[in-house]
Amino acid sequence: MSITVNGLDELKKLAGSDLGTSEWIEVTQERIDTFADATGDHQWIHVDPERAKEGPFGAPIAHGYLTLSLFIPLFTELLDVQGVTTKVNYGLNKVRFPSPVKVGSRIRLVAKLAEVEEVPGGVQITVEGAIEIEGGSKPAAVLQSLSRFYA
């Protein structure tokens, strides 16, 4: 369920709030292959299902950066900021990939709006997130994401 705020003042009031949990999405071989084509990273552990069966994870795994890139569509399920002119991905403070995402796995995001600070013309938010793997004991990714919203 998405939280909708209208404008920067409402966004500031959410500092420290849990944003909830996104829906599950499946990480398919097609998604992995498309990412490999887009980035030029065709390592066999991602794109060769037969060889990957014999590899360390017993199946193809998603690129770590593919998992990270899915943060944005998962995050937009949780927070909708309206009444601003521009939304910008500003970067990351910290990223770790504790567990690989095997092909066919489902992942989701659990997030908290850790901080909202003023910047010239807008605000910068820090979101603490964990991308969970359905049935997994460790998350696929843990991160601090920075975004800026301008009035």
Contacts in CASP RR format, 6 or more apart in sequence:
PFRMAT RR
TARGET T0000
AUTHOR 0000-0000-0000
METHOD contacts of the structure
MODEL  1
MSITVNGLDELKKLAGSDLGTSEWIEVTQERIDTFADATGDHQWIHVDPE
RAKEGPFGAPIAHGYLTLSLFIPLFTELLDVQGVTTKVNYGLNKVRFPSP
VKVGSRIRLVAKLAEVEEVPGGVQITVEGAIEIEGGSKPAAVLQSLSRFY
A
1 20 0 8 1.000
2 77 0 8 1.000
2 78 0 8 1.000
2 79 0 8 1.000
2 80 0 8 1.000
3 14 0 8 1.000
3 17 0 8 1.000
3 19 0 8 1.000
3 78 0 8 1.000
3 79 0 8 1.000
3 80 0 8 1.000
4 80 0 8 1.000
4 82 0 8 1.000
5 11 0 8 1.000
5 13 0 8 1.000
5 14 0 8 1.000
5 79 0 8 1.000
5 80 0 8 1.000
5 81 0 8 1.000
5 82 0 8 1.000
6 82 0 8 1.000
6 83 0 8 1.000
7 81 0 8 1.000
7 82 0 8 1.000
7 83 0 8 1.000
7 84 0 8 1.000
7 149 0 8 1.000
7 151 0 8 1.000
8 84 0 8 1.000
8 122 0 8 1.000
8 123 0 8 1.000
8 149 0 8 1.000
8 151 0 8 1.000
11 81 0 8 1.000
11 116 0 8 1.000
11 123 0 8 1.000
11 125 0 8 1.000
11 149 0 8 1.000
12 116 0 8 1.000
12 123 0 8 1.000
14 79 0 8 1.000
14 113 0 8 1.000
14 116 0 8 1.000
15 113 0 8 1.000
15 114 0 8 1.000
15 115 0 8 1.000
15 116 0 8 1.000
16 112 0 8 1.000
16 113 0 8 1.000
16 114 0 8 1.000
16 115 0 8 1.000
17 112 0 8 1.000
17 113 0 8 1.000
18 111 0 8 1.000
18 112 0 8 1.000
18 113 0 8 1.000
19 78 0 8 1.000
19 79 0 8 1.000
19 111 0 8 1.000
19 112 0 8 1.000
19 113 0 8 1.000
19 127 0 8 1.000
20 78 0 8 1.000
20 110 0 8 1.000
20 111 0 8 1.000
21 78 0 8 1.000
21 108 0 8 1.000
21 109 0 8 1.000
21 110 0 8 1.000
22 74 0 8 1.000
22 75 0 8 1.000
22 77 0 8 1.000
22 78 0 8 1.000
22 108 0 8 1.000
22 109 0 8 1.000
22 110 0 8 1.000
22 111 0 8 1.000
23 77 0 8 1.000
23 108 0 8 1.000
24 106 0 8 1.000
24 107 0 8 1.000
24 108 0 8 1.000
24 134 0 8 1.000
25 70 0 8 1.000
25 73 0 8 1.000
25 74 0 8 1.000
25 106 0 8 1.000
25 107 0 8 1.000
25 108 0 8 1.000
26 104 0 8 1.000
26 105 0 8 1.000
26 106 0 8 1.000
27 62 0 8 1.000
27 66 0 8 1.000
27 67 0 8 1.000
27 70 0 8 1.000
27 101 0 8 1.000
27 102 0 8 1.000
27 103 0 8 1.000
27 104 0 8 1.000
27 105 0 8 1.000
27 106 0 8 1.000
27 107 0 8 1.000
28 103 0 8 1.000
28 104 0 8 1.000
29 49 0 8 1.000
29 60 0 8 1.000
29 103 0 8 1.000
29 104 0 8 1.000
31 62 0 8 1.000
31 66 0 8 1.000
32 46 0 8 1.000
32 47 0 8 1.000
32 60 0 8 1.000
32 62 0 8 1.000
32 63 0 8 1.000
32 66 0 8 1.000
32 103 0 8 1.000
33 47 0 8 1.000
35 41 0 8 1.000
35 46 0 8 1.000
35 62 0 8 1.000
35 63 0 8 1.000
35 65 0 8 1.000
35 66 0 8 1.000
35 69 0 8 1.000
36 42 0 8 1.000
36 43 0 8 1.000
36 46 0 8 1.000
36 47 0 8 1.000
36 63 0 8 1.000
39 63 0 8 1.000
39 65 0 8 1.000
41 63 0 8 1.000
44 51 0 8 1.000
44 52 0 8 1.000
45 51 0 8 1.000
45 52 0 8 1.000
45 55 0 8 1.000
45 56 0 8 1.000
45 57 0 8 1.000
45 60 0 8 1.000
45 61 0 8 1.000
46 52 0 8 1.000
46 60 0 8 1.000
46 61 0 8 1.000
46 62 0 8 1.000
46 63 0 8 1.000
47 60 0 8 1.000
48 60 0 8 1.000
49 59 0 8 1.000
49 60 0 8 1.000
49 103 0 8 1.000
52 58 0 8 1.000
52 59 0 8 1.000
52 60 0 8 1.000
52 61 0 8 1.000
53 59 0 8 1.000
57 100 0 8 1.000
57 102 0 8 1.000
58 102 0 8 1.000
59 102 0 8 1.000
59 103 0 8 1.000
60 102 0 8 1.000
60 103 0 8 1.000
61 100 0 8 1.000
61 101 0 8 1.000
61 102 0 8 1.000
61 103 0 8 1.000
62 100 0 8 1.000
62 101 0 8 1.000
62 102 0 8 1.000
62 103 0 8 1.000
62 105 0 8 1.000
62 140 0 8 1.000
64 97 0 8 1.000
64 100 0 8 1.000
64 101 0 8 1.000
64 140 0 8 1.000
64 141 0 8 1.000
67 97 0 8 1.000
67 101 0 8 1.000
67 107 0 8 1.000
67 131 0 8 1.000
67 140 0 8 1.000
67 141 0 8 1.000
68 95 0 8 1.000
68 97 0 8 1.000
68 141 0 8 1.000
68 143 0 8 1.000
70 107 0 8 1.000
70 131 0 8 1.000
71 109 0 8 1.000
71 129 0 8 1.000
71 131 0 8 1.000
71 141 0 8 1.000
71 143 0 8 1.000
71 145 0 8 1.000
72 89 0 8 1.000
74 107 0 8 1.000
74 108 0 8 1.000
74 109 0 8 1.000
74 131 0 8 1.000
75 109 0 8 1.000
75 111 0 8 1.000
75 127 0 8 1.000
75 145 0 8 1.000
77 109 0 8 1.000
78 109 0 8 1.000
78 111 0 8 1.000
79 111 0 8 1.000
79 113 0 8 1.000
81 87 0 8 1.000
81 149 0 8 1.000
84 149 0 8 1.000
84 150 0 8 1.000
84 151 0 8 1.000
85 150 0 8 1.000
85 151 0 8 1.000
86 148 0 8 1.000
86 149 0 8 1.000
86 150 0 8 1.000
87 147 0 8 1.000
87 148 0 8 1.000
87 149 0 8 1.000
87 150 0 8 1.000
88 147 0 8 1.000
88 148 0 8 1.000
88 149 0 8 1.000
88 150 0 8 1.000
89 145 0 8 1.000
89 146 0 8 1.000
89 147 0 8 1.000
90 124 0 8 1.000
90 146 0 8 1.000
90 147 0 8 1.000
90 148 0 8 1.000
91 145 0 8 1.000
91 146 0 8 1.000
91 147 0 8 1.000
92 143 0 8 1.000
92 144 0 8 1.000
92 145 0 8 1.000
92 146 0 8 1.000
93 126 0 8 1.000
93 144 0 8 1.000
93 145 0 8 1.000
93 146 0 8 1.000
94 142 0 8 1.000
94 143 0 8 1.000
94 144 0 8 1.000
95 141 0 8 1.000
95 142 0 8 1.000
95 143 0 8 1.000
95 144 0 8 1.000
96 141 0 8 1.000
96 142 0 8 1.000
96 143 0 8 1.000
97 140 0 8 1.000
97 141 0 8 1.000
98 138 0 8 1.000
98 139 0 8 1.000
98 140 0 8 1.000
98 141 0 8 1.000
98 142 0 8 1.000
99 133 0 8 1.000
99 136 0 8 1.000
99 137 0 8 1.000
99 138 0 8 1.000
99 139 0 8 1.000
99 140 0 8 1.000
100 140 0 8 1.000
101 107 0 8 1.000
101 133 0 8 1.000
101 140 0 8 1.000
105 133 0 8 1.000
105 134 0 8 1.000
106 133 0 8 1.000
106 134 0 8 1.000
107 131 0 8 1.000
107 132 0 8 1.000
107 133 0 8 1.000
107 134 0 8 1.000
107 140 0 8 1.000
108 131 0 8 1.000
108 132 0 8 1.000
108 134 0 8 1.000
109 129 0 8 1.000
109 130 0 8 1.000
109 131 0 8 1.000
109 132 0 8 1.000
110 129 0 8 1.000
110 130 0 8 1.000
110 132 0 8 1.000
111 127 0 8 1.000
111 128 0 8 1.000
111 129 0 8 1.000
111 130 0 8 1.000
112 127 0 8 1.000
112 128 0 8 1.000
112 129 0 8 1.000
113 125 0 8 1.000
113 126 0 8 1.000
113 127 0 8 1.000
114 126 0 8 1.000
114 127 0 8 1.000
114 128 0 8 1.000
114 144 0 8 1.000
115 125 0 8 1.000
115 126 0 8 1.000
116 123 0 8 1.000
116 124 0 8 1.000
116 125 0 8 1.000
116 126 0 8 1.000
117 123 0 8 1.000
117 124 0 8 1.000
117 126 0 8 1.000
118 124 0 8 1.000
119 148 0 8 1.000
121 150 0 8 1.000
121 151 0 8 1.000
122 148 0 8 1.000
122 149 0 8 1.000
122 150 0 8 1.000
122 151 0 8 1.000
123 148 0 8 1.000
123 149 0 8 1.000
124 146 0 8 1.000
124 147 0 8 1.000
124 148 0 8 1.000
125 146 0 8 1.000
125 147 0 8 1.000
125 148 0 8 1.000
125 149 0 8 1.000
126 144 0 8 1.000
126 145 0 8 1.000
126 146 0 8 1.000
127 144 0 8 1.000
127 145 0 8 1.000
127 146 0 8 1.000
127 147 0 8 1.000
128 143 0 8 1.000
128 144 0 8 1.000
129 142 0 8 1.000
129 143 0 8 1.000
129 144 0 8 1.000
129 145 0 8 1.000
130 139 0 8 1.000
130 141 0 8 1.000
130 142 0 8 1.000
130 143 0 8 1.000
131 139 0 8 1.000
131 140 0 8 1.000
131 141 0 8 1.000
131 142 0 8 1.000
131 143 0 8 1.000
132 139 0 8 1.000
132 140 0 8 1.000
133 139 0 8 1.000
133 140 0 8 1.000
END
